[in-house]
């Protein structure tokens, strides 16, 4: 029999929009439910659908007969008490970890297999009608609390549906692997009636299997899959969950070079293949003295850098994902710092050039503002000397100060938004130039009226 699973419920009133990593709601243990923990080769929490448990029943003098109980339906989650929810622990890399991470991933597999929520007659997850995706999201919201400080509320729907979509694709792949053999005809498949599937949906999927487009796609995928010779030994535990457990034990994060040895070694310490053994040896040599990356945040996920031990042995990243760190992180995401680094990771050259360019523009504007201040002071002196008793001199000064302040504010907006080509900035530059020309003209007039004065 499998071990009993105890779910951690969240007290009524808590919701995903109010729970953060620093606000852990009170929990309540649910009645135990059976949970199969059998380790399966090459599986992962983020991609594994509900597993099956084969219980051998020995018979005297006969071959052992396997009594299969079928897929794990997770009735304890589907039939949770009203108002109760499960808290999903998320690390800083956006990956599920902790006690509820396993049930979460496998329960999502049951969602992906339901004909009324994820029909299999659509060719891709992108073509799945929105009404089905909304139903999936509402079902998850009713049963799970996802911390908003790890996955913002606006991104949770996309984050959840991406995982369900992956499980849905795996479900269709498993159906083909199980029922569509090399010598199986389309007519034979159309005669099948599987209790867990909708007949119309399954028949539409079978029709697609025998199209030329799918045959070409299947052939290409087989070639790609054949290049993968190494299968990890983590079983149903994801890379992120395993790394999280190790980090809690040692008190610091692990880098992907260390995780490679854990994931591709048997329990006796031997590597799964000769290639994996060679890779492990090379990584150990590069990590002489321990990990070469910094990281004391246990919730930070697996440490990585493009040039870490793993990257130097396995090769550069490509395809918008990072190998060896689990499902989620991308090449543009957060990276670890080297133990030899005393400065933050360098920014891109383009960004540096842009910062220098903006700094130069700011300095130029400061010089221009200083020149305008000097000219404004000169204008005040000139007007006072020309018409010392004219009653509107103070009004003129106030007007000039108002215009000057308005010009400076607009030019400040120009610096902030850096909108050098838009109409508003061109107008501001024209107005500033006109004001400067007026100052110059008045200066000429002043020198013409008072040729003996050097300054005003």
C-alpha positions as CSV (number, residue, x, y, z in Angstrom):
1,X,0.0,0.0,0.0
2,X,1.1,3.6,-0.6
3,X,1.9,6.0,2.1
4,X,-0.8,8.1,3.6
5,X,-0.9,11.7,2.3
6,X,-1.9,14.5,4.7
7,X,-2.9,17.7,3.0
8,X,-2.3,21.1,4.6
9,X,-5.5,23.1,4.4
10,X,-5.7,26.9,4.7
11,X,-8.2,28.3,7.1
12,X,-11.4,29.8,5.6
13,X,-11.2,33.4,4.6
14,X,-7.6,33.2,3.2
15,X,-7.2,33.8,-0.5
16,X,-4.4,33.9,-3.1
17,X,-4.7,37.7,-3.2
18,X,-3.8,38.1,0.5
19,X,-1.1,35.4,1.0
20,X,2.6,36.2,0.7
21,X,5.8,34.4,1.8
22,X,5.9,36.4,5.0
23,X,2.2,35.9,5.7
24,X,1.8,32.1,6.1
25,X,-1.9,31.4,7.0
26,X,-2.8,28.9,9.7
27,X,-3.0,25.4,8.4
28,X,-5.1,22.4,9.3
29,X,-4.3,18.8,8.5
30,X,-6.8,17.0,6.3
31,X,-7.7,13.3,6.7
32,X,-5.0,11.1,5.2
33,X,-5.3,9.8,1.7
34,X,-3.3,7.3,-0.2
35,X,-0.5,8.6,-2.2
36,X,1.7,6.5,-4.4
37,X,5.3,7.5,-4.0
38,X,6.8,4.9,-6.4
39,X,9.8,6.3,-8.2
40,X,9.5,6.2,-12.0
41,X,12.3,6.7,-14.4
42,X,12.4,10.0,-16.3
43,X,9.4,11.6,-14.7
44,X,9.0,15.0,-13.1
45,X,6.5,16.9,-11.0
46,X,5.9,19.5,-13.6
47,X,5.2,17.0,-16.4
48,X,3.9,13.9,-14.7
49,X,0.3,13.0,-15.0
50,X,-1.4,10.9,-12.3
51,X,0.5,7.7,-11.6
52,X,-0.7,4.1,-11.1
53,X,0.1,1.7,-8.4
54,X,0.6,-2.0,-9.2
55,X,0.0,-4.2,-6.3
56,X,1.4,-7.8,-6.8
57,X,-0.8,-10.5,-5.4
58,X,1.2,-13.7,-5.0
59,X,-0.6,-17.0,-5.8
60,X,0.8,-20.4,-4.7
61,X,2.2,-22.4,-7.6
62,X,1.3,-19.7,-10.1
63,X,2.7,-16.6,-11.8
64,X,2.2,-13.4,-9.7
65,X,-0.9,-11.5,-10.9
66,X,-0.8,-7.7,-10.8
67,X,-3.9,-6.1,-9.4
68,X,-3.9,-2.5,-10.7
69,X,-6.1,0.1,-9.0
70,X,-5.9,2.5,-11.8
71,X,-5.0,6.2,-11.9
72,X,-4.8,8.3,-8.8
73,X,-7.9,10.5,-9.0
74,X,-7.1,12.8,-6.0
75,X,-10.6,12.7,-4.7
76,X,-9.5,14.3,-1.5
77,X,-8.6,17.5,-3.4
78,X,-11.5,17.4,-5.7
79,X,-13.9,16.9,-2.8
80,X,-12.4,19.3,-0.3
81,X,-14.7,20.8,2.4
82,X,-16.3,24.1,1.3
83,X,-14.1,27.2,2.1
84,X,-11.0,25.1,2.5
85,X,-7.9,25.6,0.3
86,X,-4.4,24.3,-0.1
87,X,-1.4,26.5,0.2
88,X,1.2,26.1,-2.5
89,X,4.7,27.0,-1.5
90,X,6.7,28.8,-4.2
91,X,10.4,29.6,-4.3
92,X,11.9,32.8,-5.6
93,X,12.4,31.3,-9.0
94,X,8.6,30.7,-9.3
95,X,8.8,26.9,-8.8
96,X,6.5,24.9,-6.5
97,X,8.4,23.4,-3.5
98,X,7.4,21.9,-0.2
99,X,4.9,19.3,1.0
100,X,2.1,20.3,-1.3
101,X,4.2,20.6,-4.5
102,X,3.8,16.9,-5.3
103,X,0.0,16.7,-4.9
104,X,-0.2,20.0,-6.8
105,X,1.6,18.7,-9.9
106,X,-0.2,15.3,-9.9
107,X,-3.6,16.9,-9.3
108,X,-3.1,19.2,-12.2
109,X,-2.6,16.1,-14.3
110,X,-6.2,15.0,-13.4
111,X,-7.4,18.4,-14.6
112,X,-5.6,18.0,-17.9
113,X,-7.2,14.6,-18.4
114,X,-10.8,15.7,-17.8
115,X,-12.7,15.7,-21.2
116,X,-15.0,18.5,-20.0
117,X,-12.1,20.8,-19.0
118,X,-9.3,19.9,-21.5
119,X,-10.8,18.2,-24.6
120,X,-8.2,16.3,-26.6
121,X,-9.7,17.0,-30.0
122,X,-7.8,20.3,-30.4
123,X,-4.4,20.2,-32.1
124,X,-2.6,22.6,-29.8
125,X,-3.1,24.3,-26.5
126,X,-3.1,27.7,-28.2
127,X,-6.2,26.6,-30.2
128,X,-8.0,25.5,-27.0
129,X,-11.2,27.7,-26.6
130,X,-11.0,30.2,-23.8
131,X,-14.0,28.8,-22.1
132,X,-12.2,25.6,-21.2
133,X,-9.1,27.5,-20.0
134,X,-11.3,29.7,-17.8
135,X,-12.9,26.6,-16.3
136,X,-9.5,25.2,-15.5
137,X,-8.4,28.4,-13.9
138,X,-11.6,28.7,-11.8
139,X,-11.2,25.1,-10.6
140,X,-7.6,25.9,-9.4
141,X,-8.6,29.1,-7.7
142,X,-11.3,27.3,-5.8
143,X,-8.8,24.8,-4.3
144,X,-5.4,26.4,-4.1
145,X,-3.7,29.5,-2.6
146,X,-0.8,30.8,-4.7
147,X,1.4,33.4,-2.9
148,X,1.1,36.7,-4.7
149,X,4.6,37.9,-3.7
150,X,6.1,35.0,-5.7
151,X,3.6,34.8,-8.6
152,X,1.8,38.2,-9.0
153,X,-2.0,37.8,-9.1
154,X,-2.1,39.2,-12.7
155,X,0.3,36.5,-13.8
156,X,-1.1,33.5,-11.9
157,X,-3.7,32.5,-14.6
158,X,-1.0,32.3,-17.3
159,X,1.4,30.5,-14.9
160,X,-1.2,27.8,-14.0
161,X,-2.5,27.3,-17.6
162,X,1.0,26.9,-19.0
163,X,1.5,23.9,-16.6
164,X,-1.9,22.4,-17.4
165,X,-1.1,22.8,-21.1
166,X,2.1,20.9,-20.8
167,X,0.3,18.1,-18.9
168,X,-2.4,18.1,-21.6
169,X,0.2,17.6,-24.3
170,X,1.8,14.8,-22.3
171,X,-1.7,13.1,-21.9
172,X,-2.2,13.0,-25.6
173,X,1.3,11.7,-26.1
174,X,0.7,8.9,-23.6
175,X,-2.5,8.0,-25.4
176,X,-0.7,7.6,-28.7
177,X,2.1,5.6,-27.1
178,X,-0.3,3.3,-25.4
179,X,-2.9,2.7,-28.2
180,X,-1.3,3.6,-31.5
181,X,1.3,1.0,-32.3
182,X,3.2,0.7,-35.5
183,X,0.9,-2.0,-36.9
184,X,-2.4,-0.5,-35.5
185,X,-4.8,0.8,-38.2
186,X,-7.1,3.8,-37.9
187,X,-10.2,1.5,-38.1
188,X,-9.0,-0.4,-35.1
189,X,-8.5,2.7,-33.1
190,X,-11.9,4.1,-34.0
191,X,-13.5,0.9,-32.6
192,X,-12.0,1.6,-29.2
193,X,-14.2,3.0,-26.4
194,X,-12.1,4.1,-23.5
195,X,-14.2,4.9,-20.3
196,X,-12.0,7.9,-19.3
197,X,-12.3,9.6,-22.7
198,X,-15.0,11.2,-24.7
199,X,-15.5,9.0,-27.8
200,X,-16.0,11.9,-30.2
201,X,-12.9,13.7,-28.9
202,X,-10.8,10.5,-29.1
203,X,-12.0,9.8,-32.7
204,X,-11.0,13.3,-33.8
205,X,-7.6,12.8,-32.2
206,X,-7.2,9.5,-34.1
207,X,-8.1,11.2,-37.4
208,X,-5.3,13.7,-36.7
209,X,-2.8,11.0,-35.9
210,X,-3.1,9.6,-39.4
211,X,-2.7,12.9,-41.2
212,X,0.5,13.6,-43.2
213,X,1.3,16.7,-41.0
214,X,1.2,14.7,-37.8
215,X,3.3,11.9,-39.3
216,X,6.0,14.4,-40.3
217,X,5.9,16.0,-36.8
218,X,6.0,12.7,-35.1
219,X,9.0,11.6,-37.1
220,X,10.9,14.7,-36.3
221,X,10.1,14.4,-32.6
222,X,11.3,10.9,-32.5
223,X,14.7,12.0,-33.9
224,X,15.0,14.7,-31.3
225,X,13.9,12.4,-28.5
226,X,16.4,9.7,-29.6
227,X,19.2,12.2,-29.0
228,X,18.4,12.2,-25.2
229,X,20.4,9.4,-23.8
230,X,20.4,10.4,-20.1
231,X,17.4,10.0,-17.9
232,X,17.4,11.4,-14.4
233,X,16.8,9.3,-11.3
234,X,14.8,11.8,-9.3
235,X,11.5,9.9,-9.9
236,X,8.4,11.9,-9.3
237,X,10.2,14.7,-7.4
238,X,11.0,17.7,-9.5
239,X,14.5,19.3,-9.8
240,X,13.3,22.3,-7.8
241,X,11.9,20.2,-5.0
242,X,15.0,18.1,-4.7
243,X,17.3,21.1,-4.7
244,X,15.1,22.8,-2.1
245,X,15.4,19.8,0.3
246,X,19.2,19.7,-0.2
247,X,19.4,23.5,0.4
248,X,17.5,23.2,3.7
249,X,19.8,20.4,4.9
250,X,23.1,22.2,4.1
251,X,21.8,25.8,4.8
252,X,22.7,27.2,1.4
253,X,21.7,27.0,-2.2
254,X,23.1,24.4,-4.6
255,X,24.3,25.1,-8.2
256,X,23.2,23.1,-11.2
257,X,26.6,21.4,-11.4
258,X,26.0,19.8,-8.0
259,X,22.4,19.0,-8.9
260,X,23.5,17.2,-12.1
261,X,25.4,14.7,-10.0
262,X,22.4,14.1,-7.8
263,X,19.9,13.8,-10.7
264,X,22.0,11.5,-12.9
265,X,23.4,9.1,-10.3
266,X,21.9,5.9,-8.9
267,X,21.5,5.4,-5.2
268,X,24.8,3.5,-5.1
269,X,26.6,6.6,-6.5
270,X,27.2,5.3,-10.0
271,X,26.2,7.5,-13.0
272,X,23.3,6.5,-15.2
273,X,25.6,6.4,-18.3
274,X,29.2,6.7,-19.2
275,X,28.6,10.1,-20.7
276,X,27.0,11.3,-17.5
277,X,29.9,9.9,-15.5
278,X,32.4,11.9,-17.7
279,X,30.3,15.0,-17.3
280,X,30.2,14.6,-13.5
281,X,34.0,14.2,-13.4
282,X,34.6,17.4,-15.4
283,X,32.1,19.4,-13.3
284,X,33.8,18.3,-10.1
285,X,37.2,19.4,-11.4
286,X,35.8,22.8,-12.3
287,X,34.1,23.1,-8.9
288,X,37.2,22.2,-6.9
289,X,36.7,23.3,-3.3
290,X,32.9,23.3,-3.6
291,X,30.4,25.5,-5.4
292,X,31.8,28.5,-7.3
293,X,28.6,30.5,-7.0
294,X,27.2,32.6,-4.2
295,X,23.8,32.0,-2.7
296,X,22.5,31.7,0.8
297,X,18.8,32.2,0.0
298,X,17.3,28.7,0.4
299,X,14.1,29.9,-1.4
300,X,16.1,31.2,-4.3
301,X,16.1,28.0,-6.4
302,X,19.1,26.4,-8.1
303,X,22.1,28.7,-8.7
304,X,23.4,29.1,-12.3
305,X,25.5,31.3,-14.6
306,X,26.1,30.9,-18.3
307,X,29.8,30.1,-17.6
308,X,29.3,27.9,-14.5
309,X,30.7,24.4,-14.3
310,X,27.5,23.0,-15.9
311,X,27.5,25.5,-18.7
312,X,31.2,24.8,-19.5
313,X,30.6,21.1,-19.7
314,X,27.1,20.8,-21.3
315,X,27.2,23.9,-23.4
316,X,25.5,27.3,-23.8
317,X,21.8,27.7,-23.2
318,X,19.3,28.1,-26.1
319,X,15.6,27.9,-26.8
320,X,14.4,30.2,-24.1
321,X,15.0,27.9,-21.1
322,X,17.8,27.1,-18.7
323,X,18.8,23.4,-18.4
324,X,19.5,21.8,-15.0
325,X,17.4,24.2,-12.9
326,X,13.9,22.8,-13.4
327,X,10.8,24.1,-15.1
328,X,10.4,27.9,-15.1
329,X,13.6,29.9,-15.2
330,X,14.7,31.5,-18.5
331,X,18.1,32.7,-19.8
332,X,17.1,36.3,-19.2
333,X,16.1,35.7,-15.6
334,X,18.1,36.1,-12.3
335,X,21.6,34.6,-12.3
336,X,23.9,33.8,-9.4
337,X,27.2,35.7,-8.7
338,X,30.6,34.1,-8.8
339,X,32.5,33.7,-5.5
340,X,35.3,35.8,-7.1
341,X,33.0,38.7,-7.9
342,X,33.2,41.7,-5.7
343,X,31.0,43.8,-8.0
344,X,27.4,43.2,-9.3
345,X,27.1,41.4,-12.6
346,X,28.0,43.8,-15.5
347,X,25.2,45.4,-17.5
348,X,25.1,45.2,-21.3
349,X,27.3,47.5,-23.4
350,X,24.3,49.0,-25.1
351,X,22.8,50.0,-21.7
352,X,26.1,51.5,-20.6
353,X,26.4,53.6,-23.8
354,X,22.8,54.8,-23.3
355,X,23.4,55.9,-19.7
356,X,26.5,57.8,-20.8
357,X,24.6,59.5,-23.5
358,X,21.8,60.6,-21.2
359,X,24.3,61.8,-18.6
360,X,25.9,64.0,-21.3
361,X,22.5,65.4,-22.2
362,X,21.8,66.3,-18.6
363,X,25.1,68.1,-18.3
364,X,24.4,70.1,-21.4
365,X,21.0,71.1,-20.2
366,X,22.5,72.2,-16.8
367,X,25.0,74.5,-18.7
368,X,22.2,75.9,-20.8
369,X,20.1,76.6,-17.7
370,X,23.0,78.4,-16.0
371,X,23.4,80.6,-19.1
372,X,19.7,81.5,-19.1
373,X,20.1,82.4,-15.4
374,X,22.9,84.8,-16.3
375,X,20.9,86.3,-19.2
376,X,17.8,86.8,-17.0
377,X,19.9,88.6,-14.4
378,X,21.3,90.8,-17.2
379,X,17.8,91.6,-18.5
380,X,16.6,92.7,-15.1
381,X,19.5,95.1,-14.7
382,X,19.0,96.4,-18.3
383,X,15.3,97.1,-17.8
384,X,15.9,98.8,-14.5
385,X,18.5,101.1,-15.9
386,X,16.5,102.0,-19.0
387,X,13.2,102.8,-17.2
388,X,13.8,103.1,-13.4
389,X,10.5,104.8,-12.8
390,X,8.3,103.0,-15.2
391,X,5.4,101.4,-13.3
392,X,5.3,98.2,-15.3
393,X,8.9,97.2,-14.7
394,X,7.9,94.9,-11.8
395,X,5.1,93.4,-13.9
396,X,7.6,92.8,-16.7
397,X,10.0,91.1,-14.3
398,X,7.2,88.9,-13.0
399,X,6.2,88.0,-16.5
400,X,9.7,87.1,-17.5
401,X,10.2,85.0,-14.4
402,X,6.9,83.1,-15.1
403,X,7.9,82.5,-18.7
404,X,11.4,81.4,-17.6
405,X,10.0,79.0,-15.0
406,X,7.6,77.5,-17.6
407,X,10.4,77.0,-20.1
408,X,12.6,75.3,-17.4
409,X,9.7,73.0,-16.4
410,X,9.1,71.9,-20.0
411,X,12.8,71.4,-20.6
412,X,12.9,69.3,-17.4
413,X,10.2,67.1,-18.9
414,X,12.3,66.8,-22.0
415,X,15.2,65.4,-20.0
416,X,13.1,62.9,-18.1
417,X,11.2,61.4,-21.0
418,X,14.0,61.8,-23.6
419,X,11.4,62.4,-26.3
420,X,13.8,64.3,-28.6
421,X,11.7,63.7,-31.8
422,X,8.1,64.4,-30.6
423,X,6.3,67.6,-31.4
424,X,6.1,68.9,-27.8
425,X,9.9,68.9,-27.4
426,X,10.4,70.6,-30.7
427,X,8.0,73.3,-29.6
428,X,9.8,73.8,-26.3
429,X,13.2,74.1,-28.1
430,X,11.7,76.6,-30.5
431,X,10.3,78.6,-27.6
432,X,13.6,78.5,-25.8
433,X,15.4,79.7,-28.9
434,X,13.0,82.5,-29.4
435,X,13.5,83.7,-25.8
436,X,17.2,83.5,-26.2
437,X,16.9,85.6,-29.4
438,X,14.8,88.2,-27.5
439,X,17.5,88.4,-24.8
440,X,20.1,89.0,-27.4
441,X,18.0,91.6,-29.2
442,X,17.4,93.5,-26.0
443,X,21.1,93.3,-25.2
444,X,21.9,94.9,-28.5
445,X,19.4,97.6,-27.9
446,X,20.8,98.3,-24.5
447,X,24.3,98.6,-25.8
448,X,23.0,101.0,-28.6
449,X,21.3,103.2,-26.0
450,X,24.2,103.0,-23.6
451,X,27.3,102.5,-25.6
452,X,29.6,103.5,-22.7
453,X,28.3,100.7,-20.4
454,X,30.1,97.4,-20.6
455,X,27.4,95.5,-18.6
456,X,24.1,96.0,-17.0
